[in-house]
Amino acid sequence: MNLQLQHHVVIVTGGAKGIGEAITRAFAEEGATVCIFGRNPDEGRQLAEACVAKRQRVESYAVELTDEDAVRRAVAEVFARHQRIDVVVNNAGGNDAVSLRHSTADFRASLEKNIVQCFALVHHALDHLIASRGNVVNIGSKCSVTGQGGTSGYAASKGAMNALTREWALDLGSHGIRVNCVIPAEVITPLYERWLAQAPDPAAAREQLNQTIPLGRRTTTVEEIARTVVFIASPCSSHTTGQLLFVDGGYVHLDRACTQPTSHLKST
């Protein structure tokens, strides 16, 4: 499918690895110009070079997203170079396990890293998004609706992301700007791989995880997340806004009883 993204300029935060890398590659494959915003210039540059070698348009910008002046300068640089910004993908962030046992300062820092930077980026890109009648795609987390335990900062940030998705969709709809949130559950990223590797039996831990997911008894791939993001950001999804899209194989909303071996729905 041609998603009509050939002339779009897309900012992807944390776009050099994991889900962000898959999003970058998916937009680039559709012909968009992708601008990676991230703190690690080497990772961004390596991905950009690999994509450019395939005649795709990917650029890397070294940006500490918690530094608002750096965000403002990077947005200005993208616009000066391309004269438009069509899509902002708020992907960067991390589950830092800031719990109630941590200090209030730690909690504030988690919010800065996981949600305040998203506000800052959209704030500084807003006039350009209005001009292009563009859109915002937020990358959420299952813990925003399920909880997870021991991660107050990240859960609060992702809950706020869900709320801001609805607030911004309403606030910006009069400008033709669409805002949606794609919510993963269990996705095997390099970070997740390292976590599984710490288990006494990594293979058994992975299989146990697979069995919690109703559809296909497998984790979601980064490509499945990325394809949803690209579609929802494209003109092919032109009347979809304010949505929380769970791309999780039914992990969050389907009755977990269906994943048990004794389920009455199990094939014989």
SVG drawing of the C-alpha trace seen along z (x, -y; Angstrom):
<svg xmlns="http://www.w3.org/2000/svg" viewBox="-15 -28 44 61">
<polyline fill="none" stroke="black" stroke-width="0.4" points="0.0,0.0 1.2,-3.5 0.6,-5.4 1.2,-8.8 4.1,-9.8 6.7,-10.6 6.9,-14.3 6.4,-14.1 9.0,-15.1 8.8,-13.0 10.5,-13.5 11.0,-10.2 12.4,-10.6 14.6,-7.7 14.4,-6.6 17.8,-4.7 17.0,-1.5 14.3,0.9 10.8,-0.2 12.1,-3.6 14.5,-2.0 11.6,0.0 9.5,-3.1 12.3,-5.0 12.8,-2.2 9.1,-1.9 8.7,-5.6 11.8,-5.6 10.6,-2.6 7.4,-4.6 9.5,-7.5 9.3,-9.9 12.2,-12.0 12.9,-10.8 14.7,-13.0 15.9,-10.9 16.1,-12.9 18.2,-11.1 21.0,-11.5 23.4,-9.0 24.8,-10.5 26.7,-7.3 23.6,-5.1 21.6,-7.7 24.3,-8.3 24.9,-4.6 21.2,-4.0 20.9,-7.1 23.9,-5.9 22.5,-2.4 19.2,-3.9 20.9,-6.5 22.8,-3.6 19.5,-2.2 18.5,-5.6 16.2,-6.4 16.1,-9.8 17.1,-9.5 18.9,-12.2 20.2,-12.1 20.1,-15.0 21.9,-14.7 19.3,-16.0 19.1,-15.6 15.3,-15.6 15.1,-16.8 17.0,-19.9 14.2,-22.2 16.6,-24.6 18.2,-21.6 14.7,-20.5 13.8,-23.9 17.1,-24.3 16.7,-20.8 13.1,-21.6 14.3,-24.9 17.1,-23.1 14.7,-20.5 12.4,-23.2 15.2,-25.3 16.4,-22.3 13.1,-21.0 10.6,-23.9 8.0,-21.6 7.3,-19.2 4.4,-16.8 4.6,-14.2 6.0,-14.0 6.4,-10.5 7.0,-10.7 8.7,-7.3 11.7,-8.1 11.5,-7.2 12.2,-4.3 10.9,-2.3 13.2,-3.5 11.5,-1.7 11.1,-4.8 8.8,-3.6 7.2,-5.0 10.4,-4.1 12.3,-6.6 12.5,-10.3 10.1,-13.0 13.1,-14.3 13.5,-11.0 9.8,-10.9 10.0,-14.4 13.0,-13.3 11.1,-10.3 8.3,-12.6 10.8,-14.9 12.3,-12.0 9.0,-10.3 6.4,-12.9 7.6,-16.5 9.9,-16.1 7.0,-15.0 5.1,-18.2 8.2,-20.3 8.7,-18.8 5.1,-19.2 5.0,-22.7 8.0,-23.7 6.8,-21.9 3.2,-23.1 3.2,-26.0 4.8,-23.8 2.3,-21.0 -0.5,-23.5 0.9,-24.7 1.1,-21.2 -2.1,-19.9 0.1,-17.2 -0.2,-14.8 1.3,-13.4 1.7,-9.7 2.6,-8.9 4.0,-5.6 2.4,-4.5 2.7,-1.4 0.3,1.2 1.2,0.1 -0.8,-3.1 -4.0,-1.0 -2.8,2.2 -0.2,0.9 3.0,2.9 4.3,2.5 7.4,0.6 7.3,-1.9 5.3,-5.0 7.2,-7.5 6.8,-5.6 3.2,-4.5 2.2,-8.1 4.0,-9.4 2.3,-6.9 -1.1,-7.5 -0.5,-11.2 0.4,-10.3 -3.0,-8.7 -4.7,-11.8 -2.7,-14.2 -3.5,-12.1 -7.2,-12.8 -6.6,-16.4 -4.4,-17.3 -6.7,-15.6 -9.5,-17.8 -7.4,-20.9 -5.8,-20.7 -8.7,-19.2 -9.7,-22.6 -6.3,-22.9 -6.7,-19.6 -4.1,-18.0 -4.7,-14.3 -3.2,-12.9 -3.2,-9.1 -1.4,-6.8 -0.1,-3.3 0.2,-1.2 2.5,1.9 2.5,4.6 5.1,7.3 7.6,6.4 11.1,8.0 13.5,5.1 17.2,5.2 16.4,4.0 13.8,6.7 16.4,9.3 18.8,8.2 16.1,8.5 15.2,12.1 18.9,13.0 19.1,12.4 16.5,15.1 17.8,18.5 16.4,20.1 16.0,17.4 14.3,19.8 11.8,20.9 11.2,17.3 10.5,16.3 8.1,19.2 6.3,18.3 5.9,14.8 4.7,16.0 1.9,18.1 0.4,14.9 -0.5,13.5 -3.8,14.7 -3.2,14.1 -0.6,16.6 1.1,17.1 3.9,14.8 5.2,11.4 4.5,8.5 7.3,7.6 8.8,4.1 7.7,4.2 4.1,4.7 4.2,1.6 6.0,-0.4 3.5,0.5 0.7,-0.6 2.4,-3.9 3.1,-4.6 -0.4,-3.8 -2.0,-5.9 0.2,-8.8 -0.5,-8.5 -3.3,-10.2 -4.8,-6.7 -6.0,-7.2 -7.2,-10.7 -10.3,-10.6 -8.8,-8.8 -7.9,-10.9 -7.9,-10.7 -7.5,-6.9 -5.5,-4.6 -4.5,-1.7 -3.4,1.4 -1.1,3.5 -0.5,6.3 -2.1,9.6 -4.9,9.1 -2.7,9.0 -4.4,6.1 -8.1,6.6 -8.8,10.3 -9.6,12.6 -6.3,14.2 -8.2,17.5 -8.0,18.1 -4.2,18.5 -4.5,21.3 -4.0,24.9 -7.3,25.9 -9.4,23.3 -12.6,24.8 -11.7,23.1 -8.6,25.1 -8.5,27.3 -8.7,31.0"/>
</svg>
